[in-house]
Amino acid sequence: MSEAALHQFLASRFLRPFKTMPNTSSKTTDIAVAAKKLLGFESLPSVQREAIQSLLEGRNTLLAQPAGSSTSAVYTIAGALMEGTTVIVSPVIADESDQADASEARHVAEVMAIFSESERQEILGRISAGKVEYLFLTTEQFREPETMQRLKDANVSLLAIDEANCISQWGHDFRPDYLGLAHVIEELGHPPVLALAGAASRDVREDIIARLGLNSPRVMAHGFDRPNISLRVDLFSTKDEKWQSLLRRVEFADKPGIVYASTHKNAESIAADLAQIGVPAVYYHGGLKAREREDAKNRFVSGEVPVMVATDALGLDLDMPDIRFVYHADASDSLDAYYQELSHAGHDGEPAEAVLFYRPQEISAQNFKTGTAHVDSAALESVYNALLKRKKPMSREELSVASTFSVRKLVGLLHKLEETGAIVQVDSGEIRATSNRPLSEVIDAAERQQQAQKENRNRRLQQMQQYAECRRCRRELLLQYLGDNLNEPCGNCDRCEERGVLAKVA
């Protein structure tokens, strides 16, 4: 069953009871029966069976596997074999102002906030009564006291965190909202947690465990080696030379394929230039409305257009086994991000290629992305003083009014203050100051934290540069970084080709 079909399967059971599997045993045979009955799977990869078994034993579990590994099958099967509600935390956030997309968001049951108030109350009632088997929520929705109370009443038996790398500042897609999940886990009484981390390095995995407060988790990181994907880096001295080479390579490559670009402008320009040379292409980036993104993805997946040009806004849920190439017009900001994106290729096991079109100057130019070591002291002062003046905990909404910042902007500011120890979230979900520390001390601590983050982002860029400029087998370097070591040169990268190393025949 594809990821898309699996979401539809879960969505169809979102608002009604679903307990078709026995809950009397956690034996491997029960897992196999559930996989067959629920998803039609004749078998499961051993790592997924082990992850399900770990959860059934009540252990926190971190599963790191690349895109296309159907890791959502783990929480689907484990959730069906556990008594209670399975809550899935999704980073997908629907645009509530885009009413045209409401029916689609409801169909996959990912964002409860788009429902009408009466529908939400119905859902909340069913949650409290234990009649909802799978519930998809975004991190923002845990801020609602009523939602949290209903979840407490519901006996949440499993909390699955999709794209858990979002909680790590070592990762490539850090989101401050994810930092509140440790508090959610505590509020729900520490149910077993499944953290799905995609292609996450050791540093990212360790950071996820620490920030979620997972006690003695089972960590499984496997399957990163994709030997059917040829790896290469093409070096260029000028932008125009690189651009023309990219267009030519896409024109003559086996398709379908994906081109990754670093900016909205580059994505749109590459798609337009491909169309000019007779290669139909769509572009996909975060500046598009939800329906526009979905339309672009559907045209690509259906085969209407053979090339997708995308920024990193293109998520992991692209259900296409036959992608023949993933080209990077620009270097990614980390090896984690680069591997996650190239791993879309070749899920059918047939030959595919991943090529980075590289200019050394562009890595240096990316330093601006790492930001400054200085913080917005005026903004932090406004939030901190609002808490000190109130002298009691405040909700995010109250703080937003008092400090004049939007809730979205406030999240980042609260994260910086929390990192310094100046504020803390209490059980009600409200925020309070921990002491009357002088503002100057708080700002100094925030700037030290900001500097550490800047150095971390620079280090990730340097690792990307090392990959691009390495003289050794590229797959060896990449897998070593991810913690899934290769014991010998792969024979399927440009460096091995230069040395005459041949790939092993399966």
FENJO-V697998 format. One record per backbone hydrogen bond with DSSP energy under -1.0 kcal/mol. NH is the residue of the N-H (numbers start at 1). CO is the residue of the C=O. If there is no record, write none. Layout:
BEGIN
nh=<NH	NH>
co=<CO	CO>
END
This chain:
BEGIN
nh=<6	7	8	9	10	11	12	13	14	31	32	33	34	35	36	37	38	39	41	49	50	51	52	53	54	55	56	57	58	59	61	62	63	64	69	73	74	76	77	78	79	80	81	85	86	87	88	89	90	96	98	99	101	102	105	106	107	108	110	114	115	120	121	122	123	124	125	126	127	128	129	130	131	135	137	142	143	144	148	149	150	151	152	153	154	157	158	159	160	161	162	164	166	167	168	175	178	179	180	181	184	185	186	187	188	189	190	194	195	196	197	200	205	206	207	208	209	210	211	212	214	218	220	222	229	230	231	232	234	236	242	243	244	245	246	247	248	249	250	251	252	253	257	258	259	260	261	267	268	269	270	271	272	273	274	275	276	277	278	279	282	284	288	293	294	295	296	297	298	299	300	301	302	304	305	308	309	310	311	314	320	324	326	327	328	329	338	339	340	341	342	343	344	345	346	348	349	352	353	354	355	356	357	358	362	364	365	366	367	368	369	370	371	377	380	381	382	383	384	385	386	387	388	389	390	391	394	399	400	401	402	403	404	410	411	413	414	415	416	417	418	419	420	421	422	424	426	429	431	432	434	442	443	444	445	446	447	448	449	450	451	452	453	454	455	456	457	458	459	460	461	462	463	464	465	466	467	468	469	477	478	479	480	481	482	484	494	497	498	499	501>
co=<2	3	4	5	6	7	8	10	11	27	28	29	30	31	32	33	34	35	35	45	46	47	48	49	50	51	52	53	55	54	193	218	195	220	66	70	71	72	73	74	75	76	77	155	133	158	135	160	137	94	95	97	98	99	101	102	103	104	105	111	112	116	117	118	119	120	121	122	123	124	125	127	126	86	88	139	140	141	144	145	146	147	148	149	150	85	85	192	87	194	89	196	163	164	165	166	175	176	177	178	180	181	182	183	184	186	185	159	61	161	63	198	201	202	203	204	205	206	207	208	209	60	62	64	226	352	492	354	356	358	238	239	240	241	242	243	244	245	246	247	248	249	306	325	308	327	310	263	264	265	266	267	268	269	270	271	272	273	275	274	307	309	285	289	290	291	292	293	294	295	296	297	298	299	299	257	282	259	284	311	318	256	353	258	355	260	334	335	336	337	338	339	341	342	323	321	346	228	324	230	326	232	328	234	359	360	361	362	364	365	366	367	368	375	376	377	378	379	380	381	382	383	384	385	386	387	431	395	396	397	398	399	400	406	407	409	410	411	412	413	414	415	416	418	417	432	430	426	394	424	422	438	439	440	441	442	443	444	445	446	447	448	449	450	451	452	453	454	455	456	457	458	459	460	461	462	463	464	465	473	474	475	476	477	478	479	231	493	494	495	496>
END
